[in-house]
Amino acid sequence: MARTTTVSDSTVVDAPPAAVWAVVADPTRTPGYSPENRGARTPHPGPLAVGEVFTGRNERFGARWTTECVVTAADPEQRFAFRVRAIGLRTPRLRARNASWEHRLEPVALPEGRTGTRVTQTWTDDRRWPDALAAVVDRVLTRSTFAAHQQRNLASSLRGLRTLLGA
C-alpha cells in the first residue's frame, strides 16, 4: 500500500482573515502555535512574499534541526504556503525535497455579525523515496508514519492558533 503523502485539518478561528494572515504569513510567529517549531529567521518582520527565504528551528523528541524554506504562495488573507528545500542540524546544508506546508484562509460568518476564519492547514511529504525506505525512516523519526505524526501536529497547531488568536 502506498504511503499517505498529504494530510489536512481545519478549524474556525474567531478572528478575521487579516488577523490570521498576519500570524501564519510571518514564520517568526509560528512557535506561538506549532508543537515542533522553535523559531525562525526571516529577511524582515511581518508577512513574507513569494520567493522569500527563511530558516526555521525545530525540535521533536529532543532532536533539533534547522530548515531552509522558500515561500511559494502569499495571497493576503487567503493563502500562505512554503516548501522546505534544505535541512540540517544547525545549518540547512542537505538540499533535497522534503515537505510543503500550506495555510488556506476563508472568511466565515460568526454570531453577532462577526467575521471569523476557517483555517485549513496542509502538509505534503515531498520526498521521492521508495515507500519501504520511507516507512523505516518515518518510524525512527516520528515513532509512526510521517502522515500520522503530521495529522496529530496539524490538530495541535490549529488548537494553538485558535488559542493564540482568542479562540
C-alpha positions as CSV (number, residue, x, y, z in Angstrom):
1,M,0.0,0.0,0.0
2,A,1.3,3.4,-1.0
3,R,2.1,5.8,1.9
4,T,-0.1,8.8,2.6
5,T,1.8,11.9,1.4
6,T,-0.7,14.7,2.2
7,V,-2.8,15.4,5.3
8,S,-5.0,18.4,6.1
9,D,-7.1,19.6,9.0
10,S,-9.3,22.7,9.5
11,T,-10.7,24.8,12.3
12,V,-12.7,28.0,12.6
13,V,-10.9,30.9,14.4
14,D,-12.8,33.7,16.0
15,A,-10.7,36.3,14.2
16,P,-10.9,38.0,10.7
17,P,-8.7,36.7,7.9
18,A,-6.4,39.8,8.2
19,A,-5.6,38.9,11.8
20,V,-5.0,35.2,10.9
21,W,-2.9,36.2,7.9
22,A,-0.7,38.4,10.0
23,V,0.2,35.3,12.1
24,V,0.5,32.5,9.6
25,A,2.4,34.5,6.9
26,D,5.1,35.6,9.5
27,P,7.2,32.5,10.3
28,T,8.6,34.2,13.4
29,R,5.2,33.8,14.9
30,T,4.9,30.0,14.3
31,P,6.3,29.0,17.7
32,G,3.3,30.5,19.2
33,Y,1.1,27.8,17.9
34,S,3.3,25.0,16.4
35,P,4.2,21.9,18.5
36,E,7.6,21.5,16.8
37,N,8.7,24.9,15.6
38,R,11.1,26.8,18.0
39,G,11.8,29.9,15.9
40,A,12.6,31.4,12.6
41,R,14.9,33.9,10.9
42,T,13.3,36.0,8.2
43,P,14.5,38.7,5.9
44,H,12.3,41.3,7.5
45,P,9.5,41.5,10.2
46,G,5.9,40.6,9.2
47,P,4.4,38.6,6.4
48,L,6.7,37.2,3.7
49,A,6.2,37.3,-0.1
50,V,6.6,34.6,-2.7
51,G,10.2,33.8,-3.3
52,E,11.5,35.0,0.1
53,V,13.6,32.5,2.1
54,F,13.5,31.9,5.8
55,T,15.1,29.4,8.2
56,G,13.1,27.5,10.8
57,R,14.4,25.9,14.0
58,N,12.5,22.7,15.0
59,E,12.5,20.1,17.7
60,R,10.9,16.6,18.0
61,F,11.5,14.1,20.8
62,G,14.6,16.1,21.9
63,A,16.2,16.1,18.4
64,R,16.8,19.6,16.9
65,W,17.2,20.6,13.3
66,T,17.1,23.6,11.0
67,T,15.3,24.0,7.7
68,E,15.6,26.4,4.9
69,C,12.2,27.3,3.3
70,V,11.0,29.2,0.3
71,V,7.6,30.9,0.2
72,T,5.6,29.5,-2.7
73,A,2.3,31.3,-2.2
74,A,1.4,34.6,-0.4
75,D,-2.1,35.7,-1.2
76,P,-3.0,38.2,1.6
77,E,-5.9,37.0,3.8
78,Q,-6.3,33.9,1.6
79,R,-3.3,31.6,1.3
80,F,0.3,31.2,2.6
81,A,2.5,28.3,1.6
82,F,6.1,27.3,1.7
83,R,8.4,24.5,0.7
84,V,11.2,23.1,2.8
85,R,14.2,22.9,0.4
86,A,17.1,22.1,2.8
87,I,17.6,20.6,6.2
88,G,20.5,20.2,8.6
89,L,21.3,20.1,12.3
90,R,22.5,23.7,12.8
91,T,22.7,24.8,9.2
92,P,20.4,23.5,6.5
93,R,23.1,22.0,4.2
94,L,21.3,19.0,2.7
95,R,19.3,20.2,-0.2
96,A,16.5,17.7,-1.1
97,R,12.8,17.6,-1.5
98,N,11.4,17.4,2.0
99,A,7.9,18.8,2.7
100,S,5.5,21.6,1.8
101,W,3.1,23.4,4.1
102,E,0.0,25.5,3.3
103,H,-2.5,27.6,5.2
104,R,-5.8,28.4,3.4
105,L,-8.0,31.1,4.9
106,E,-11.7,31.6,4.2
107,P,-14.0,34.2,5.9
108,V,-16.9,32.7,7.8
109,A,-19.9,34.4,9.4
110,L,-19.9,34.1,13.2
111,P,-22.7,35.1,15.6
112,E,-23.4,38.7,16.3
113,G,-22.2,39.8,12.9
114,R,-18.6,39.0,13.5
115,T,-16.3,37.5,10.8
116,G,-14.2,34.5,11.6
117,T,-11.8,32.5,9.5
118,R,-11.8,28.8,8.5
119,V,-8.1,27.9,8.5
120,T,-7.1,24.8,6.6
121,Q,-3.5,23.6,7.2
122,T,-2.0,21.1,4.8
123,W,1.3,19.2,5.0
124,T,2.7,17.4,1.9
125,D,5.5,14.9,2.0
126,D,7.7,15.9,-1.0
127,R,10.2,13.1,-0.5
128,R,10.5,10.8,-3.5
129,W,11.7,7.8,-1.7
130,P,10.6,4.2,-2.1
131,D,7.7,3.5,0.3
132,A,9.7,0.8,2.2
133,L,12.6,3.1,2.9
134,A,10.3,6.0,3.9
135,A,8.5,3.6,6.3
136,V,11.7,2.8,8.1
137,V,12.9,6.4,8.3
138,D,9.4,7.6,9.4
139,R,9.3,5.0,12.3
140,V,12.7,6.2,13.5
141,L,12.0,9.9,13.2
142,T,8.3,10.0,14.3
143,R,7.6,6.7,16.0
144,S,4.8,6.3,13.4
145,T,4.4,7.3,9.8
146,F,5.0,11.0,8.9
147,A,1.4,11.3,7.8
148,A,0.1,10.1,11.1
149,H,2.6,12.2,13.0
150,Q,1.7,15.3,11.0
151,Q,-2.0,14.7,11.3
152,R,-1.5,15.0,15.1
153,N,0.7,18.0,14.6
154,L,-1.9,19.8,12.4
155,A,-4.6,19.3,15.1
156,S,-2.3,20.6,17.8
157,S,-1.1,23.5,15.6
158,L,-4.7,24.5,14.8
159,R,-5.7,24.4,18.5
160,G,-2.7,26.6,19.3
161,L,-3.7,29.0,16.6
162,R,-7.2,29.3,18.0
163,T,-5.8,29.9,21.4
164,L,-3.3,32.5,20.2
165,L,-6.0,34.4,18.3
166,G,-8.6,34.2,21.1
167,A,-10.4,31.0,20.1
